[in-house]
Amino acid sequence: MAISVSKKNTRATKKVEERRDSCCGFFNSLLCRVIFRVPAVILLFVLIFLWSSSATIISGNMVHVCVSSRKLNNLYCLSAGAQPNFEISLPVVRNSSTSTEAMPGAINRETKETVQPVAVVKNAFDDARDDEVAIAMKSVEEQLEMQRSWISHSNNQNCDERGIFVYDLPPKFNKDLISQCNDMIPWTDFCRYFTNDAMGEPIPKLGKNWYQTHQYSLEPIFHSRVLKHPCRVYNENEAKLFYVPFYGGLDILRWHFKNATDDVKDALALELMKWLQQQRPWLKNSGKDHVFVLGKISWDFRRYRGSKWGNQFLELDQMQNPIKILIERQPWHPYDVGVPHPTSFHPHSDDDIVSWQQRIIGSRRKHLTSFAGATRPELPDNIRTLLIDQCNSAGEGKCHFLDCRSGQCAGPETVIELFTESEFCLQPPGDSPTRKSLFDSLVAGCIPVLFDPFTAYYQYPWHLPEDRSKFSVFVDQEEVRQRKVNVVERLMKVPVQEREDIRSYIVYELLPGLVYGDSDSKFSKFQDAFTITMNNLLERMTRL
């Protein structure tokens, strides 16, 4: 990652110059003089190398790396394929309180072998970094506020001036991708997840509205609902919003674990752009009134130079104007909008939601907290390992660990049953900051314990409240890493009444808007996740 250095004297540079004289006066050594004859640019590069952490999370077939540029527009976590002969060569700057695992081979920033003059430069660099972090986080907050301004505060059933046009794309852009389900992921047959309008096979044990839904099934689920939306129009001149049913997540998923070239991975998205540029509605407003629904995380569509993971669909110039609905947004892209991961609960009516609410609000919570996940044996100091250790040593009834490496999490039944029996559910970041498990816990009435603000707070402004204390407990993952907090002990101190208030809010206020009804669902009292999303999209277009 290139780092541009301004020729102007910044505040950080001036501090370095001021400290240089005092430093040399103190050491009065040849070493000090030699070091300060080295250009500042080189010292900064040395600092970056010394300061980088040497940890890279590798879980299953994913490499989890956090990178950030000097402008902090990439202060986020990437998913990368752990494939033979695949290396990530980007240098990494650690400048976030979010997950910051860096590149293999770098020196740990906590090493005490750094000479004092370099430490002086590091302190100056810290000052500039802190300023940039503050600016970057302010930008995120402003973008979330803009997205919240599009929220429709009424379940408007009137379709006047609210027409939705659904493009009839050539099947290679959607249906043909589903037909490749048996070869999409090498170790499983994906086809069983696309039955019942992509809700998957039923789960009678959990009830009539429960299915084996895959976390990457959002695209066909959403498509089937839009086709039956009451505001759908067939004349493009009557439309306010244009929906492009491209299954981009399934397109890139089929190449994740195959030795495909970048040209192959980019081909279908480029074909789609050529097709859209021949459509009059697209040309009329340059895609500003178009929406794409993508069932994977934003980073899978933002391949960076030197990376082999994903494609460049969302980096195309033509894709900067449309709204992109994703299960995980890139926080510095204003038109990336996060929506809930699909869960296994797909109610058909208001009564189905009420019935489930009554079931979980009265559930006996025999575990104070629980964690369904897997350790990282190659990284014993990772937050997951620490959480598991704290959980296992907490004592009977305090914390239950469900080890997903043993295959116990293969189906949703075991996980949902555990969550309905737990007061709190630990939700550390997974292969990326967000987790489907977050929404599983909320649907089960289990209060999520979050460790990274990018897991939820900066992701879902349409479906989660701005006041995070209403639905979650936050513990900074840095405190966990530094062993400053025992999470189980902290949760024990949360008053029972406070737990009940949070759970009541989750179950009665949030839950209906976090699930996707079945393809024929009819709601009058509630708005599900799909309805909220469509109403807000239409509200935005009306205001524009």
C-alpha positions as CSV (number, residue, x, y, z in Angstrom):
1,M,0.0,0.0,0.0
2,A,1.6,3.2,-1.1
3,I,1.9,6.0,1.5
4,S,2.0,9.5,0.2
5,V,4.0,12.0,2.2
6,S,3.2,15.7,1.9
7,K,6.1,18.1,1.3
8,K,4.5,20.5,3.7
9,N,5.6,20.7,7.4
10,T,2.8,19.0,9.3
11,R,2.1,19.4,13.0
12,A,3.6,15.9,13.4
13,T,6.7,16.9,11.5
14,K,7.3,19.9,13.7
15,K,7.0,17.9,16.8
16,V,9.6,15.5,15.5
17,E,11.9,18.4,14.8
18,E,11.4,19.9,18.3
19,R,12.1,16.5,20.0
20,R,15.1,15.8,17.8
21,D,17.2,18.5,19.5
22,S,16.2,17.5,22.9
23,C,16.8,13.8,22.1
24,C,20.3,14.4,20.7
25,G,21.1,16.6,23.6
26,F,20.1,13.8,26.0
27,F,21.9,11.0,24.2
28,N,24.8,13.0,22.7
29,S,25.7,9.8,20.9
30,L,26.8,8.9,17.4
31,L,23.8,6.6,17.1
32,C,21.4,9.5,17.7
33,R,23.1,11.8,15.1
34,V,23.2,9.1,12.5
35,I,19.5,8.2,13.0
36,F,18.4,11.8,12.6
37,R,20.4,12.3,9.5
38,V,18.2,9.7,7.9
39,P,15.3,11.3,6.0
40,A,12.0,11.4,7.9
41,V,10.3,9.3,5.1
42,I,12.6,6.4,5.7
43,L,12.1,6.7,9.5
44,L,8.4,6.5,9.0
45,F,8.7,3.4,6.9
46,V,10.9,1.9,9.6
47,L,8.3,2.8,12.1
48,I,5.5,1.2,10.2
49,F,7.5,-2.0,9.9
50,L,8.4,-2.1,13.6
51,W,4.9,-1.1,14.7
52,S,3.0,-3.7,12.7
53,S,1.7,-6.7,14.5
54,S,2.8,-10.1,13.3
55,A,-0.6,-11.8,13.7
56,T,-2.8,-13.0,10.8
57,I,-5.9,-14.9,11.6
58,I,-6.4,-18.0,9.4
59,S,-9.7,-19.7,10.0
60,G,-10.8,-22.5,7.8
61,N,-10.4,-21.2,4.3
62,M,-10.2,-17.6,5.2
63,V,-7.4,-15.2,6.0
64,H,-8.5,-12.3,8.2
65,V,-6.4,-9.2,7.7
66,C,-7.1,-5.6,8.8
67,V,-5.6,-2.8,6.8
68,S,-5.8,0.9,6.7
69,S,-4.5,3.6,4.4
70,R,-3.2,6.9,5.5
71,K,-6.5,8.5,4.6
72,L,-8.2,5.8,6.7
73,N,-10.8,5.1,4.0
74,N,-9.9,1.4,4.2
75,L,-9.8,1.1,8.0
76,Y,-11.5,-2.2,7.9
77,C,-11.2,-6.0,7.7
78,L,-10.7,-8.0,4.6
79,S,-11.5,-11.6,3.8
80,A,-8.9,-13.3,1.7
81,G,-8.6,-16.8,0.4
82,A,-6.1,-19.1,2.1
83,Q,-5.1,-20.9,-1.1
84,P,-1.8,-22.4,-2.2
85,N,0.8,-19.9,-3.4
86,F,-1.4,-17.0,-2.4
87,E,0.3,-14.2,-0.5
88,I,-1.0,-10.9,0.7
89,S,1.9,-8.5,0.2
90,L,0.3,-5.2,1.4
91,P,2.1,-3.5,4.2
92,V,-0.2,-2.8,7.2
93,V,-0.5,0.2,9.4
94,R,-2.2,-0.4,12.7
95,N,-4.5,2.5,13.4
96,S,-7.8,1.4,14.7
97,S,-9.4,0.0,17.9
98,T,-11.1,-2.5,15.6
99,S,-9.6,-5.8,14.9
100,T,-6.0,-5.1,13.8
101,E,-4.2,-8.3,12.9
102,A,-1.3,-7.4,10.6
103,M,1.0,-9.1,8.2
104,P,3.2,-12.2,8.9
105,G,6.8,-11.5,9.5
106,A,6.5,-8.0,11.0
107,I,7.9,-7.2,14.4
108,N,5.4,-6.9,17.2
109,R,4.7,-3.3,18.1
110,E,5.1,-4.1,21.8
111,T,8.8,-5.1,21.3
112,K,11.2,-3.3,23.7
113,E,14.1,-3.5,21.3
114,T,13.2,-0.2,19.6
115,V,15.8,2.6,20.1
116,Q,14.6,5.8,21.7
117,P,14.8,8.1,18.6
118,V,12.5,5.8,16.7
119,A,10.1,5.9,19.6
120,V,10.1,9.7,19.4
121,V,9.0,9.4,15.7
122,K,6.4,6.9,16.7
123,N,4.9,9.2,19.3
124,A,4.7,12.0,16.6
125,F,3.1,9.5,14.2
126,D,0.6,8.5,16.9
127,D,-0.5,12.2,17.2
128,A,-1.2,12.4,13.5
129,R,-2.8,9.0,13.5
130,D,-5.2,9.9,16.3
131,D,-6.3,13.0,14.4
132,E,-7.0,10.9,11.3
133,V,-8.9,8.3,13.3
134,A,-11.1,11.0,14.8
135,I,-11.8,12.4,11.3
136,A,-12.5,9.0,9.8
137,M,-14.9,8.0,12.6
138,K,-16.7,11.3,12.3
139,S,-17.2,10.6,8.6
140,V,-18.7,7.2,9.4
141,E,-21.1,8.8,11.9
142,E,-22.1,11.4,9.3
143,Q,-22.8,8.8,6.7
144,L,-24.9,6.7,9.1
145,E,-26.9,9.9,9.9
146,M,-27.5,10.4,6.2
147,Q,-28.8,6.9,5.9
148,R,-31.0,7.3,8.9
149,S,-32.6,10.3,7.3
150,W,-34.0,8.0,4.6
151,I,-36.0,6.0,7.2
152,S,-39.7,5.9,6.5
153,H,-41.6,6.3,9.7
154,S,-44.8,4.8,8.4
155,N,-45.8,1.5,6.8
156,N,-47.1,3.3,3.7
157,Q,-49.2,0.9,1.6
158,N,-50.0,3.6,-1.0
159,C,-48.1,2.9,-4.2
160,D,-48.8,6.3,-5.9
161,E,-45.5,7.6,-7.2
162,R,-43.8,4.6,-5.6
163,G,-43.5,2.2,-8.5
164,I,-40.8,-0.5,-8.4
165,F,-39.5,-1.8,-11.7
166,V,-37.8,-5.2,-11.8
167,Y,-35.4,-5.8,-14.6
168,D,-35.9,-9.0,-16.5
169,L,-32.2,-9.9,-16.7
170,P,-30.9,-12.6,-18.9
171,P,-30.8,-15.8,-16.8
172,K,-27.0,-15.9,-16.7
173,F,-27.1,-13.1,-14.2
174,N,-29.3,-15.0,-11.6
175,K,-31.1,-18.2,-12.4
176,D,-28.2,-19.9,-14.1
177,L,-26.0,-19.1,-11.1
178,I,-28.3,-21.1,-8.9
179,S,-28.2,-24.0,-11.3
180,Q,-24.5,-24.2,-10.5
181,C,-25.2,-24.9,-6.8
182,N,-23.8,-28.4,-6.7
183,D,-20.4,-27.1,-7.7
184,M,-20.3,-23.7,-5.9
185,I,-18.4,-24.8,-2.8
186,P,-16.1,-27.8,-3.0
187,W,-17.0,-29.4,0.3
188,T,-20.8,-29.1,0.3
189,D,-23.8,-29.4,-2.0
190,F,-25.3,-25.9,-2.0
191,C,-28.5,-26.9,-3.8
192,R,-30.4,-27.8,-0.6
193,Y,-30.2,-24.2,0.5
194,F,-32.1,-23.0,-2.6
195,T,-35.3,-25.0,-2.1
196,N,-38.4,-23.2,-0.9
197,D,-37.5,-19.9,-2.5
198,A,-34.0,-20.0,-1.1
199,M,-35.1,-20.5,2.5
200,G,-33.8,-24.1,2.4
201,E,-35.2,-27.3,3.9
202,P,-37.7,-27.1,6.7
203,I,-36.7,-27.7,10.4
204,P,-39.7,-29.3,12.0
205,K,-37.9,-29.4,15.4
206,L,-38.0,-25.6,15.7
207,G,-41.4,-25.1,14.2
208,K,-43.3,-24.6,10.9
209,N,-41.5,-21.3,10.1
210,W,-38.0,-22.5,10.5
211,Y,-35.7,-23.5,7.6
212,Q,-32.1,-24.4,6.8
213,T,-31.3,-21.0,5.4
214,H,-27.8,-20.2,4.3
215,Q,-26.2,-16.9,5.3
216,Y,-25.5,-16.1,1.6
217,S,-29.1,-16.6,0.4
218,L,-30.2,-13.0,0.6
219,E,-30.2,-12.4,-3.2
220,P,-32.8,-15.0,-4.2
221,I,-34.8,-14.4,-1.0
222,F,-35.1,-10.7,-1.8
223,H,-35.8,-11.3,-5.4
224,S,-38.7,-13.5,-4.7
225,R,-40.2,-10.9,-2.4
226,V,-39.7,-8.0,-4.8
227,L,-41.5,-9.8,-7.6
228,K,-44.6,-9.9,-5.4
229,H,-44.3,-6.4,-4.0
230,P,-47.7,-4.5,-4.3
231,C,-45.9,-1.5,-5.8
232,R,-44.3,-3.4,-8.6
233,V,-44.9,-1.9,-12.0
234,Y,-44.3,-3.3,-15.5
235,N,-43.9,0.0,-17.3
236,E,-40.6,1.6,-16.6
237,N,-42.1,5.1,-17.0
238,E,-44.2,4.5,-13.9
239,A,-41.2,3.5,-11.8
240,K,-39.6,5.5,-9.0
241,L,-37.1,2.7,-8.1
242,F,-35.3,0.2,-10.3
243,Y,-34.3,-3.2,-8.9
244,V,-31.5,-5.1,-10.6
245,P,-31.8,-8.8,-9.6
246,F,-28.1,-9.7,-10.1
247,Y,-26.9,-12.5,-7.9
248,G,-23.5,-11.0,-7.5
249,G,-22.7,-12.8,-4.3
250,L,-23.4,-16.2,-5.8
251,D,-21.3,-15.1,-8.9
252,I,-18.2,-14.5,-6.8
253,L,-18.9,-17.3,-4.3
254,R,-18.4,-19.9,-7.1
255,W,-14.9,-18.6,-7.7
256,H,-13.7,-18.2,-4.1
257,F,-12.2,-21.6,-3.8
258,K,-11.1,-22.2,-7.4
259,N,-8.0,-21.2,-9.3
260,A,-9.7,-18.6,-11.4
261,T,-8.0,-15.5,-12.9
262,D,-9.1,-12.0,-12.1
263,D,-10.5,-11.7,-15.7
264,V,-12.8,-14.7,-15.1
265,K,-14.0,-13.4,-11.8
266,D,-14.8,-9.9,-13.2
267,A,-16.4,-11.1,-16.4
268,L,-20.0,-11.5,-15.5
269,A,-20.2,-8.1,-13.6
270,L,-18.7,-6.4,-16.6
271,E,-21.2,-8.0,-18.9
272,L,-24.0,-6.8,-16.6
273,M,-22.6,-3.2,-16.9
274,K,-22.7,-3.4,-20.7
275,W,-26.2,-4.7,-20.6
276,L,-27.4,-1.9,-18.2
277,Q,-25.8,0.8,-20.3
278,Q,-28.1,-0.2,-23.1
279,Q,-31.2,0.4,-20.9
280,R,-32.9,3.8,-21.0
281,P,-33.7,4.1,-17.2
282,W,-30.0,3.5,-16.4
283,L,-28.8,6.1,-18.8
284,K,-31.4,8.6,-17.6
285,N,-30.1,9.0,-14.1
286,S,-26.7,7.2,-14.3
287,G,-28.0,4.5,-11.9
288,K,-28.9,6.9,-9.1
289,D,-32.4,5.4,-8.8
290,H,-31.2,1.8,-9.1
291,V,-30.6,-0.7,-6.3
292,F,-28.6,-3.9,-6.1
293,V,-29.0,-6.5,-3.4
294,L,-25.8,-8.5,-2.7
295,G,-25.7,-11.4,-0.4
296,K,-22.0,-11.2,0.7
297,I,-19.8,-8.7,2.4
298,S,-18.8,-5.5,0.6
299,W,-15.1,-6.5,0.6
300,D,-15.8,-9.5,-1.6
301,F,-16.6,-7.0,-4.4
302,R,-13.7,-4.6,-3.8
303,R,-10.6,-6.5,-4.8
304,Y,-7.4,-4.6,-4.1
305,R,-4.3,-4.4,-6.1
306,G,-2.1,-7.4,-5.2
307,S,-5.0,-9.4,-3.9
308,K,-6.6,-12.5,-5.5
309,W,-9.8,-12.5,-3.5
310,G,-13.1,-11.4,-4.9
311,N,-13.9,-9.1,-7.9
312,Q,-14.0,-5.4,-8.5
313,F,-17.7,-5.1,-9.1
314,L,-18.3,-2.3,-6.5
315,E,-15.1,-0.5,-7.6
316,L,-16.4,0.1,-11.1
317,D,-17.1,3.7,-11.9
318,Q,-20.7,2.8,-13.0
319,M,-21.4,1.4,-9.5
320,Q,-20.7,4.5,-7.5
321,N,-24.2,6.0,-7.9
322,P,-26.6,3.1,-7.2
323,I,-27.6,1.9,-3.7
324,K,-26.0,-1.4,-2.7
325,I,-27.8,-3.5,-0.1
326,L,-25.3,-5.8,1.6
327,I,-25.1,-8.1,4.7
328,E,-22.0,-6.1,5.6
329,R,-21.3,-2.6,4.4
330,Q,-18.0,-0.8,3.9
331,P,-18.4,2.0,6.4
332,W,-16.7,4.7,4.3
333,H,-19.0,4.2,1.2
334,P,-22.2,6.2,1.7
335,Y,-24.3,4.1,-0.7
336,D,-23.4,0.8,0.9
337,V,-26.4,0.0,3.2
338,G,-26.2,-2.9,5.6
339,V,-29.2,-5.2,6.2
340,P,-29.6,-8.2,8.5
341,H,-28.1,-11.5,7.6
342,P,-30.9,-14.0,6.8
343,T,-31.7,-16.1,9.8
344,S,-33.6,-19.5,9.7
345,F,-36.9,-17.9,10.9
346,H,-39.2,-16.9,8.1
347,P,-42.7,-16.0,9.5
348,H,-45.7,-16.0,7.2
349,S,-48.0,-13.7,9.2
350,D,-48.2,-11.4,12.3
351,D,-49.5,-14.4,14.3
352,D,-46.3,-16.3,13.6
353,I,-44.2,-13.5,15.0
354,V,-46.4,-13.1,18.0
355,S,-46.2,-16.8,18.7
356,W,-42.4,-16.8,18.6
357,Q,-42.2,-13.7,20.8
358,Q,-44.3,-15.4,23.5
359,R,-42.2,-18.5,23.3
360,I,-38.8,-16.8,23.8
361,I,-39.8,-14.1,26.2
362,G,-40.8,-16.9,28.6
363,S,-37.8,-19.1,27.9
364,R,-35.9,-20.3,30.9
365,R,-32.4,-18.8,30.6
366,K,-30.3,-21.4,32.5
367,H,-26.9,-20.0,31.2
368,L,-25.7,-16.5,32.1
369,T,-23.8,-16.4,28.8
370,S,-22.8,-18.6,25.9
371,F,-20.5,-18.6,22.9
372,A,-21.0,-20.6,19.7
373,G,-17.8,-20.5,17.7
374,A,-14.4,-21.9,17.3
375,T,-11.0,-21.1,18.8
376,R,-8.0,-20.1,16.8
377,P,-5.3,-22.6,17.8
378,E,-2.6,-20.9,15.6
379,L,-3.2,-17.7,17.5
380,P,-3.5,-18.5,21.3
381,D,-3.7,-14.8,22.2
382,N,-6.6,-14.0,19.9
383,I,-9.7,-12.7,21.5
384,R,-11.7,-15.8,20.8
385,T,-9.2,-18.0,22.7
386,L,-9.3,-15.6,25.6
387,L,-13.1,-15.6,25.6
388,I,-13.3,-19.4,25.5
389,D,-10.8,-19.6,28.4
390,Q,-12.9,-17.2,30.4
391,C,-16.0,-19.1,29.6
392,N,-14.7,-22.5,30.4
393,S,-13.3,-21.3,33.8
394,A,-16.4,-19.4,34.8
395,G,-18.1,-22.2,36.7
396,E,-21.3,-24.2,36.2
397,G,-24.2,-22.2,34.8
398,K,-22.1,-19.1,34.2
399,C,-21.0,-19.7,30.6
400,H,-21.6,-22.4,28.0
401,F,-19.2,-22.9,25.1
402,L,-20.5,-24.6,21.9
403,D,-17.4,-25.7,20.0
404,C,-18.2,-25.3,16.3
405,R,-15.1,-27.2,15.3
406,S,-16.8,-30.3,16.5
407,G,-19.6,-29.9,13.9
408,Q,-22.2,-29.0,16.6
409,C,-23.0,-25.7,14.7
410,A,-23.6,-27.4,11.3
411,G,-27.4,-26.9,11.7
412,P,-29.2,-24.0,13.3
413,E,-31.2,-26.2,15.8
414,T,-28.4,-26.6,18.4
415,V,-27.3,-22.9,18.2
416,I,-30.9,-21.5,18.4
417,E,-31.7,-23.8,21.4
418,L,-28.5,-22.6,23.2
419,F,-29.3,-19.0,22.6
420,T,-32.9,-19.3,23.8
421,E,-31.4,-20.7,27.1
422,S,-28.8,-17.9,27.5
423,E,-29.1,-14.4,29.0
424,F,-26.1,-13.1,26.9
425,C,-24.5,-14.3,23.7
426,L,-20.8,-13.4,23.1
427,Q,-20.4,-12.1,19.5
428,P,-16.7,-11.5,18.7
429,P,-15.9,-10.7,15.0
430,G,-15.8,-13.7,12.7
431,D,-14.0,-13.9,9.4
432,S,-15.1,-10.3,9.0
433,P,-16.5,-7.9,11.7
434,T,-20.1,-8.9,11.2
435,R,-21.6,-12.3,12.2
436,K,-24.8,-14.0,11.2
437,S,-24.8,-15.3,14.8
438,L,-25.5,-11.7,16.0
439,F,-29.0,-12.0,14.3
440,D,-29.5,-15.6,15.5
441,S,-29.0,-14.4,19.1
442,L,-31.3,-11.4,18.7
443,V,-34.0,-13.6,17.2
444,A,-33.6,-16.0,20.1
445,G,-33.9,-13.1,22.6
446,C,-30.3,-13.5,23.8
447,I,-28.6,-10.1,24.5
448,P,-25.5,-9.8,22.2
449,V,-22.2,-8.9,23.8
450,L,-20.2,-7.0,21.1
451,F,-16.5,-6.4,21.1
452,D,-16.1,-4.4,17.9
453,P,-18.3,-1.4,16.9
454,F,-18.1,-2.5,13.3
455,T,-19.9,-5.7,14.1
456,A,-23.3,-3.9,14.3
457,Y,-23.2,-0.2,15.4
458,Y,-21.7,1.1,12.1
459,Q,-23.6,-1.4,9.9
460,Y,-27.4,-1.5,10.2
461,P,-28.8,2.1,10.7
462,W,-32.2,1.0,9.2
463,H,-32.7,-2.1,11.4
464,L,-30.9,-1.3,14.7
465,P,-31.3,1.7,17.0
466,E,-28.7,4.4,17.3
467,D,-28.7,3.9,21.1
468,R,-26.7,0.7,21.3
469,S,-27.4,0.2,25.0
470,K,-31.0,-0.7,24.1
471,F,-30.1,-4.0,22.5
472,S,-26.5,-4.9,23.4
473,V,-23.6,-4.8,25.8
474,F,-20.3,-3.5,24.6
475,V,-16.8,-4.7,25.8
476,D,-13.8,-3.2,24.0
477,Q,-11.8,-6.1,22.5
478,E,-8.6,-4.3,23.4
479,E,-9.5,-4.6,27.1
480,V,-10.0,-8.4,26.5
481,R,-6.7,-8.7,24.7
482,Q,-4.9,-6.9,27.5
483,R,-6.6,-9.0,30.1
484,K,-8.1,-6.0,31.8
485,V,-11.6,-7.5,31.9
486,N,-13.2,-10.8,32.6
487,V,-16.3,-10.7,30.4
488,V,-18.3,-13.2,32.4
489,E,-17.7,-11.4,35.6
490,R,-18.7,-8.1,34.0
491,L,-22.0,-9.7,32.8
492,M,-22.7,-11.0,36.2
493,K,-22.9,-7.4,37.4
494,V,-25.7,-6.4,35.0
495,P,-28.8,-6.1,37.1
496,V,-31.6,-8.6,36.4
497,Q,-34.1,-5.8,35.7
498,E,-31.8,-4.3,33.1
499,R,-31.4,-7.6,31.4
500,E,-35.2,-8.0,31.3
501,D,-35.6,-4.5,29.9
502,I,-33.1,-5.1,27.1
503,R,-34.6,-8.5,26.3
504,S,-38.1,-7.0,26.1
505,Y,-36.9,-4.3,23.7
506,I,-35.2,-6.9,21.5
507,V,-38.2,-9.3,21.4
508,Y,-41.0,-6.8,21.0
509,E,-39.4,-3.9,19.2
510,L,-36.5,-5.2,17.1
511,L,-37.2,-8.9,16.3
512,P,-40.0,-8.4,13.7
513,G,-37.7,-6.1,11.7
514,L,-34.7,-8.5,11.7
515,V,-36.3,-11.5,10.0
516,Y,-37.3,-12.0,6.4
517,G,-40.9,-13.4,5.9
518,D,-41.5,-16.2,3.5
519,S,-42.1,-15.4,-0.2
520,D,-45.9,-15.2,0.4
521,S,-45.9,-13.5,3.8
522,K,-48.5,-11.0,4.7
523,F,-48.0,-8.6,7.6
524,S,-50.3,-5.8,8.8
525,K,-49.1,-5.2,12.3
526,F,-45.3,-5.7,11.8
527,Q,-42.7,-4.8,9.2
528,D,-40.1,-7.4,8.5
529,A,-36.5,-6.7,7.4
530,F,-37.6,-6.8,3.7
531,T,-40.5,-4.3,4.2
532,I,-38.3,-1.9,6.2
533,T,-35.7,-2.0,3.5
534,M,-38.1,-1.4,0.6
535,N,-40.0,1.4,2.4
536,N,-36.7,3.2,3.2
537,L,-35.5,2.8,-0.4
538,L,-38.8,4.3,-1.7
539,E,-38.7,7.1,0.9
540,R,-35.2,8.0,-0.3
541,M,-36.4,8.1,-3.9
542,T,-39.4,10.2,-3.0
543,R,-37.2,12.8,-1.3
544,L,-34.8,12.9,-4.2
